[in-house]
Amino acid sequence: MRWLITYADLITLLAVFFIVLYSMSVVDQQKFIALSAALRASLYGENAGNAVIQTSPSLQEVLPENLPEQETLLEVGKRLAQAVQQLGLTHNVSISLEERGLVVSFRSEAVFFPLGRADLQPPLQELLAKLAPILKEIPNPIEVAGYTDDLKIHTAEFPTNWELSARRATNVVRYLAEEGGISPQRLHASAFGEFHPRYPNDSDEGRARNRRVDLVVLRQVQVTQVPVRDILSEP
């Protein structure tokens, strides 16, 4: 029956092995949460006017090498915030690090877009000219999304708020590509009209905040490649 001793030792070692694996996975998850909170706290600590991120208290135990993209977006956000500060536009721009990526939000006040129009005003052109060299240094795709308030528009150029928000977004995209030198392959425009308000449209202040264009440096998500399937032709 000596084999029972070896068998018992093997079972014990396997049990310890899986317990260690489980404990390591729990620690990694905690460190991931700690890192995320610490990075947000780091950017918030810079306090670049309105160009800051909602944060949690700073945590000490982090593993920066686990999230290089998070650190990159954080650093880019800080540099963009400095450019916004230099131009004195912190009351018209916000910068936040969100789940979808780094979001630079331009409030569509008269300083950036005339009411009911899509022409890029000189302050916005000057700001985009400062932001473009920073954005060129990273490979992430960039989405420019246009939003409006709920005031109806019906002109020959803009029959609805869809067209107005789309034109504002595409004008920003064109400027980034043609004047800013950012590869057009990285850029795309989206239009949301009045249907994704950030604040209630029950006051002039709320409507003003909803009139905006968001420039989003999207996160690069690694996905497993799968073969294309023609679902329509499947039985």
C-alpha positions as CSV (number, residue, x, y, z in Angstrom):
1,M,0.0,0.0,0.0
2,R,3.0,2.3,-0.3
3,W,1.6,3.7,-3.5
4,L,-1.1,5.5,-1.3
5,I,1.6,7.7,0.2
6,T,2.8,8.8,-3.2
7,Y,-0.8,9.2,-4.4
8,A,-1.7,11.3,-1.3
9,D,1.4,13.5,-1.8
10,L,0.4,14.1,-5.5
11,I,-3.1,15.0,-4.6
12,T,-1.9,17.4,-1.9
13,L,0.5,19.1,-4.3
14,L,-2.1,19.5,-6.9
15,A,-4.5,21.0,-4.4
16,V,-1.8,23.5,-3.3
17,F,-1.0,24.3,-6.9
18,F,-4.6,25.2,-7.8
19,I,-5.0,27.2,-4.6
20,V,-1.9,29.3,-5.5
21,L,-3.2,29.9,-9.0
22,Y,-6.5,31.1,-7.7
23,S,-4.9,33.4,-5.2
24,M,-2.7,34.9,-7.9
25,S,-5.7,35.6,-10.1
26,V,-7.4,37.4,-7.3
27,V,-4.3,39.5,-6.6
28,D,-3.9,40.4,-10.3
29,Q,-7.5,41.6,-10.4
30,Q,-7.0,43.8,-7.4
31,K,-3.9,45.2,-8.8
32,F,-5.7,45.9,-12.1
33,I,-8.4,47.9,-10.2
34,A,-5.7,49.7,-8.1
35,L,-3.8,50.6,-11.3
36,S,-6.9,52.0,-13.0
37,A,-7.8,54.1,-9.9
38,A,-4.2,55.4,-9.5
39,L,-3.9,56.5,-13.1
40,R,-7.2,58.4,-12.9
41,A,-6.1,60.0,-9.7
42,S,-2.8,60.9,-11.2
43,L,-4.4,62.9,-14.1
44,Y,-6.9,64.5,-11.7
45,G,-4.0,65.6,-9.5
46,E,-2.7,67.7,-12.4
47,N,-6.0,69.7,-12.1
48,A,-5.8,71.2,-15.6
49,G,-8.9,73.4,-15.3
50,N,-11.9,71.6,-16.6
51,A,-9.7,69.1,-18.5
52,V,-9.6,66.5,-15.7
53,I,-10.9,63.1,-15.0
54,Q,-13.3,61.9,-12.3
55,T,-11.1,59.9,-10.0
56,S,-10.8,57.6,-7.0
57,P,-8.3,58.0,-4.2
58,S,-4.7,57.3,-5.1
59,L,-3.4,53.7,-4.4
60,Q,0.2,52.7,-3.9
61,E,0.4,49.2,-5.2
62,V,0.3,49.3,-9.0
63,L,1.8,47.5,-12.0
64,P,2.1,50.1,-14.7
65,E,3.5,47.7,-17.2
66,N,0.2,45.8,-17.3
67,L,-1.7,48.7,-18.9
68,P,0.7,50.5,-21.3
69,E,-2.2,51.9,-23.4
70,Q,-3.8,53.3,-20.3
71,E,-0.6,55.1,-19.4
72,T,-0.2,56.4,-23.0
73,L,-3.7,57.8,-23.0
74,L,-3.1,59.3,-19.6
75,E,0.1,61.1,-20.8
76,V,-1.6,62.3,-24.0
77,G,-4.5,63.6,-21.9
78,K,-2.1,65.6,-19.8
79,R,-0.4,67.1,-22.9
80,L,-3.7,68.0,-24.5
81,A,-4.8,69.6,-21.2
82,Q,-1.7,71.8,-21.2
83,A,-2.5,73.0,-24.7
84,V,-6.0,73.8,-23.7
85,Q,-4.7,75.8,-20.7
86,Q,-2.2,77.7,-22.8
87,L,-5.0,79.0,-25.0
88,G,-7.2,79.9,-22.0
89,L,-10.0,77.6,-23.2
90,T,-10.5,75.4,-20.1
91,H,-14.1,76.7,-19.7
92,N,-15.0,75.6,-23.2
93,V,-13.2,72.2,-23.3
94,S,-13.2,69.1,-21.1
95,I,-10.9,66.1,-21.3
96,S,-11.8,62.8,-19.7
97,L,-10.4,59.2,-19.7
98,E,-13.4,57.0,-20.2
99,E,-14.2,53.4,-21.1
100,R,-14.3,54.2,-24.8
101,G,-11.0,56.1,-24.7
102,L,-9.7,59.6,-24.2
103,V,-12.5,62.2,-24.8
104,V,-11.8,65.8,-25.7
105,S,-15.2,67.6,-25.7
106,F,-15.5,71.0,-27.4
107,R,-18.6,72.9,-26.4
108,S,-20.2,74.4,-29.5
109,E,-20.4,77.9,-28.1
110,A,-19.9,80.9,-30.4
111,V,-16.2,80.6,-29.6
112,F,-16.0,77.3,-31.6
113,F,-19.2,77.2,-33.8
114,P,-21.7,80.0,-34.5
115,L,-25.2,79.0,-33.4
116,G,-26.9,77.0,-36.1
117,R,-23.8,76.9,-38.2
118,A,-20.9,74.5,-38.7
119,D,-18.0,76.8,-39.6
120,L,-14.9,76.3,-37.5
121,Q,-14.2,79.5,-35.7
122,P,-10.5,80.7,-35.4
123,P,-10.2,79.7,-31.7
124,L,-11.2,76.1,-32.6
125,Q,-8.8,76.0,-35.6
126,E,-6.0,77.3,-33.3
127,L,-6.8,74.7,-30.7
128,L,-6.9,71.8,-33.3
129,A,-3.6,73.0,-34.7
130,K,-2.1,72.6,-31.2
131,L,-3.7,69.2,-30.5
132,A,-2.9,67.6,-33.9
133,P,0.9,67.2,-33.4
134,I,0.2,65.4,-30.1
135,L,-2.5,63.2,-31.6
136,K,-0.2,62.3,-34.5
137,E,2.3,60.6,-32.1
138,I,-0.1,57.7,-31.2
139,P,-1.7,55.2,-33.6
140,N,-5.1,55.0,-32.1
141,P,-8.2,55.6,-34.3
142,I,-10.0,58.8,-33.7
143,E,-13.7,59.4,-33.7
144,V,-15.2,62.9,-34.0
145,A,-18.9,63.0,-32.9
146,G,-21.2,65.9,-33.2
147,Y,-24.1,66.7,-30.9
148,T,-26.8,69.4,-30.7
149,D,-29.4,70.6,-28.3
150,D,-33.1,70.0,-28.8
151,L,-33.9,73.3,-30.6
152,K,-35.2,72.4,-34.0
153,I,-33.4,73.7,-37.1
154,H,-34.8,73.7,-40.6
155,T,-32.7,75.5,-43.2
156,A,-31.7,74.8,-46.7
157,E,-28.2,73.8,-45.5
158,F,-29.4,71.9,-42.4
159,P,-32.9,70.4,-42.6
160,T,-32.5,68.8,-39.2
161,N,-30.0,68.6,-36.3
162,W,-28.6,65.4,-37.8
163,E,-27.1,67.4,-40.7
164,L,-25.8,70.2,-38.4
165,S,-24.1,67.7,-36.0
166,A,-22.7,65.7,-39.0
167,R,-21.3,68.8,-40.7
168,R,-19.6,70.0,-37.5
169,A,-18.0,66.6,-36.9
170,T,-16.8,66.3,-40.5
171,N,-15.4,69.8,-40.6
172,V,-13.3,68.9,-37.6
173,V,-12.2,65.6,-39.3
174,R,-11.3,67.5,-42.4
175,Y,-9.2,70.0,-40.5
176,L,-7.3,67.3,-38.6
177,A,-6.6,65.5,-41.9
178,E,-5.9,68.4,-44.2
179,E,-4.3,70.9,-41.8
180,G,-3.3,68.8,-38.9
181,G,-1.6,66.1,-41.0
182,I,-3.3,63.2,-39.2
183,S,-3.8,60.1,-41.4
184,P,-7.4,60.0,-42.8
185,Q,-7.4,56.2,-42.2
186,R,-7.4,57.0,-38.5
187,L,-10.4,59.4,-38.6
188,H,-14.1,59.0,-38.8
189,A,-17.1,61.2,-38.0
190,S,-20.4,60.4,-36.2
191,A,-23.5,62.5,-35.9
192,F,-26.0,62.1,-33.0
193,G,-28.1,65.3,-33.4
194,E,-30.2,66.1,-30.3
195,F,-30.7,62.5,-29.2
196,H,-27.8,62.0,-26.8
197,P,-28.0,65.0,-24.5
198,R,-25.4,65.1,-21.7
199,Y,-27.6,67.5,-19.6
200,P,-31.3,68.3,-19.5
201,N,-32.5,70.5,-22.3
202,D,-34.6,72.6,-19.9
203,S,-32.4,75.6,-19.6
204,D,-30.1,77.8,-21.7
205,E,-27.1,76.4,-19.8
206,G,-28.1,72.8,-20.3
207,R,-28.7,73.4,-24.0
208,A,-25.3,75.1,-24.3
209,R,-23.5,72.1,-22.8
210,N,-25.3,69.7,-25.1
211,R,-24.1,71.6,-28.2
212,R,-20.7,70.0,-28.4
213,V,-18.3,68.0,-30.6
214,D,-16.4,65.1,-29.0
215,L,-13.0,64.1,-30.2
216,V,-12.4,60.5,-29.0
217,V,-9.1,58.8,-29.1
218,L,-10.4,55.2,-29.1
219,R,-8.8,52.4,-27.2
220,Q,-7.1,49.7,-29.3
221,V,-8.9,46.5,-28.5
222,Q,-7.1,43.2,-29.4
223,V,-9.7,40.7,-30.6
224,T,-9.2,37.2,-31.9
225,Q,-9.6,37.0,-35.7
226,V,-12.4,34.8,-36.8
227,P,-13.3,33.8,-40.4
228,V,-16.0,35.8,-42.2
229,R,-19.3,34.0,-42.3
230,D,-22.0,34.9,-44.9
231,I,-25.0,34.5,-42.5
232,L,-27.6,35.4,-45.1
233,S,-26.6,32.4,-47.2
234,E,-26.5,29.9,-44.4
235,P,-29.4,27.4,-44.1
